[in-house]
Amino acid sequence: MSLQDDLTAVKRSLDELVRSVGQLERDLAREKGTQPPPSGTAQRPAAEPMVSVPDTPYDASKWRGAEDEGLGHPGRHAP
């Protein structure tokens, strides 16, 4: 199967997923007795408040004894 065939299959699957989700939204709205959202529009979830991260450096003692990922333990050597 070529890359183009794979991309076409993925697009077809995504289109089917969008149709299925739309049908589910309509069914749920009908059960609740509310108006379903217009087709083709996705409702965005409510935005979460932003979290500020301080610019101050972390306390180095938090990382004492931790290994550097991918580099291994400082006392060990690669073969």
N, C-alpha and C positions, 0 to 999 in steps of 0.2 A: 504494500500500500504506500503510495507516495505521500509526501508532505501535504500536497494540495488536497488529496483525498481525506487525509486526517483532519485538516482545517475545515473542510466542507462538512464532515461528520460532526465535528465539535459545534460548528455554527448551527447545524440542524438540531442538535441536542439542546443547545442553549435556547433556540427559538421555541422548542417544545416545552422547556422548563418555564419560560416566560408565559406561555399560554396556560400552562397548568397552574401557575401561581395566580394568574389573573382569574381563572375559574374558581380557585379556592377562595380568593378575596370576595368574589361575587356571591359564592355560596354562604360564606360566613356573614356577609352583610345581610343577605336574605334571612338567615336564621335570627340575627339580632334585630331585624326590622329596620335597619338603617339603609341609607343610600350608599351603593358601592362606589368606590373611587372610579373616575373616568379611566377607560382602558388606555394603556400606553403610558400612563404616568406612574412613576414610583413615588411612594410616600417616604420621605426621609425621616429617620428616627430623630427624636429631640437631641440636640447637641449637648454634650456633656461640658461642664465648665472646664476651662483650661487650668492646668496645674503649673504653677511657676516652680522652676528648678533653680536653686541658688547657684551663683557663680563661684562660691567659695569651695576650695578643694575639700575632698573627703578626708576623714581622719585615717591616716595610713595604718593605724593599728587594727582597723577592721579587716584588712587584707593580709595580715601577718600569717604566714604559714600556708597561704593559698597558692596553688600552682597556676602559672600562666598557661592558659589554654593554648594548646598547640606547641608550646615550648617545653613543657615538662617541668619537673622539679629542678631547682637550681643546682642541687648537688649531684644530679644524675647526668650521664653523658650518653649520647646516641651511639649506637654500635658502629 
